[in-house]
Amino acid sequence: MNAKLLLLALSTGLGLGFLLLAVRQLVTVAWLWARGVLVTGVVTPRVSGDRRRTGLVVFTDHLGRTIVIDPGAYGSLRGMPPVGGTVPVVYPRDRPAAARLWTPRYLLSPALGWFLSSTVAFASGTTMVTR
């Protein structure tokens, strides 16, 4: 098999896979917007030994249970307020443990990352073939 054709096939497959992941993230956001339960969470500090800077989000679901969300290492880059602040949280009614912060940066940054990755994969494949 021709090496250029193989590179084109691999980069196209990777690009389509990344693009599907981006579309999946956008569909999840749209589904949460249409059918999710929106509540307000409070940002609480982490334990003193934890080195991560962002806090944890604590909210109460529709059954009265207290749920804690860890926004991850990039919480401050995704629009996480400081400790003591409030943030909107959305979750599917049947799965409160799958809650997400309802900020545009937190919801759409994974989709943007997957879209940029797919663009890089497509572009690298097409430039390899045209050379």
ABEGO torsion letter per residue (X at the ends): XBAAAAAAAAAAAAAAAAAAAAAAAAAAAAAAAAABBBBBBBBBBBBAABABABBBBBBBBAAGBBBBBBAEAAAAAAGBBBBGBBBBBBBBAABAAABBBBBAAAAAAAAAAAAAAAAAAAAAAAAAAAX
